[in-house]
Amino acid sequence: MTALVNIPVAVVLERREVVQGRWRVPKWTAVSTLPGAHLAKQTKGRVLIRSEDGVEQYLCSGLGIALYRDSAESYWYNLTGDNPSLYVICHESPDGGLEPVLVTADHDEAMAGLEADDHVFSTAIPAEIYQAIERFVVENYVPEGPRKRKRKNWSDRKE
């Protein structure tokens, strides 16, 4: 299955230390997803952009949102829901950090990431990306109308 549209993006991940019992452990969150080819063309990977008061923020560039015709219905439900979101799926890196590997608007793909024990974060959809996904859905998705089931006529049954 090949993507019909690929939207270049970058992700800002935040790492902070939290206390759990007697231990200090890192807690990661996705702060935002940024649109734009100028960010996606940078070297792929994590770059520290801010560090203060035990909070570090990393810009993770070189990513893209691939849109597929088969998933257009899922995108439509996402856009028309109460809280339209992009999902950032991350793998743990050898240095103990997180590396985003996929950004998607498909809720089903995000759930598959959770089932595979990946870290999945949701972020708000920036207006530019929202409009691109909306344009894709309008061009590629036709909702199915309600279908009525044809009932069998049980009275004509021979005994």
C-alpha positions in Angstrom: 0.0 0.0 0.0 1.5 3.3 -1.0 0.8 6.7 0.5 -1.1 9.1 -1.7 0.0 12.1 0.4 3.0 12.6 2.6 3.0 15.7 4.9 6.4 16.6 6.4 6.4 17.2 10.1 8.6 17.5 13.2 7.8 16.6 16.8 8.7 18.3 20.0 9.2 15.8 22.9 9.6 16.8 26.5 11.5 14.8 29.1 11.3 15.5 32.9 12.3 13.6 36.0 9.5 12.5 38.3 9.7 10.8 41.7 8.1 7.4 42.0 8.7 6.0 45.4 12.4 6.3 46.1 13.3 6.5 42.4 13.6 9.3 39.9 12.4 8.2 36.5 12.1 10.0 33.2 8.6 10.9 32.0 8.2 11.7 28.3 5.4 13.6 26.6 4.8 14.9 23.1 4.4 18.7 23.4 3.5 19.5 19.8 3.7 18.5 16.1 5.0 21.1 13.8 4.2 21.3 10.1 6.6 22.2 7.4 9.1 20.8 5.0 11.9 23.1 6.3 11.8 21.2 9.7 11.5 17.8 8.1 14.5 18.2 5.9 16.8 18.7 8.9 18.9 15.8 10.0 16.7 13.0 11.3 17.0 12.5 15.0 16.7 14.3 18.4 18.2 17.7 18.9 18.0 19.4 22.4 16.3 22.8 21.9 15.6 23.8 25.6 16.8 22.7 29.0 15.8 24.4 32.2 14.7 23.4 35.7 15.0 19.7 35.0 12.9 19.8 31.8 14.4 19.1 28.5 12.7 19.6 25.1 13.9 17.9 21.9 13.1 18.7 18.3 12.7 15.4 16.4 12.7 16.1 12.7 12.7 14.1 9.5 9.2 12.7 10.0 6.1 12.7 7.9 2.4 11.9 8.0 1.6 9.4 5.3 -2.1 9.4 4.2 -3.6 6.3 2.7 -6.9 5.9 0.9 -7.8 2.8 2.9 -7.6 4.8 6.2 -9.6 7.8 5.0 -12.6 6.7 7.1 -10.4 6.7 10.3 -9.1 10.2 9.4 -12.6 11.4 8.9 -13.7 10.1 12.4 -10.6 11.7 13.9 -11.3 15.1 12.3 -15.0 15.1 13.2 -14.5 13.9 16.8 -14.4 16.0 20.0 -10.6 16.1 20.1 -8.9 15.8 16.7 -5.4 14.5 17.4 -2.2 13.4 15.7 -0.6 10.3 17.3 3.2 10.1 17.8 4.5 6.5 18.0 8.0 6.2 19.6 10.5 3.5 20.2 13.0 3.4 23.1 16.5 4.2 21.9 19.7 2.5 23.3 20.6 5.7 25.3 17.3 5.5 27.3 15.5 8.2 25.3 12.6 8.0 22.9 12.8 8.2 19.1 9.6 9.0 17.2 9.2 6.6 14.3 5.7 7.4 13.1 3.2 10.3 13.2 -0.3 9.4 12.1 -3.9 10.7 12.2 -5.2 7.1 12.1 -6.5 6.0 15.5 -6.3 2.3 14.6 -2.6 2.7 13.8 -2.0 4.3 17.2 -3.8 1.5 18.9 -1.6 -1.0 17.1 1.4 0.8 18.4 0.1 0.5 22.0 -0.5 -3.2 21.5 3.2 -3.5 20.4 4.3 -1.8 23.6 5.5 1.3 21.9 5.0 4.7 23.5 2.1 6.6 21.9 1.4 10.2 22.5 -1.3 12.5 21.1 -0.9 16.1 20.2 -3.3 18.7 18.8 -3.4 19.0 15.0 -2.0 22.3 13.7 -4.3 24.1 11.4 -2.1 23.6 8.3 -2.0 19.8 8.8 -5.7 19.7 9.7 -6.5 21.4 6.4 -4.3 19.0 4.4 -5.9 15.9 6.0 -9.4 17.4 5.5 -8.6 18.0 1.8 -7.4 14.4 1.5 -10.6 13.0 3.2 -12.9 15.1 1.0 -11.1 13.9 -2.2 -10.8 10.2 -1.2 -13.6 9.2 1.2 -17.3 8.5 0.4 -19.3 7.4 3.5 -21.5 4.4 2.9 -25.1 5.0 3.3 -27.2 2.9 5.7 -28.2 -0.4 4.2 -31.3 -2.3 5.0 -31.1 -6.0 5.5 -33.4 -8.0 3.4 -35.4 -10.3 5.6 -36.1 -13.8 4.6 -39.7 -14.8 4.2 -40.1 -17.6 6.7 -43.8 -18.2 5.9 -43.0 -19.8 2.6 -40.9 -22.4 4.2 -41.9 -26.0 3.5 -42.1 -28.4 6.4 
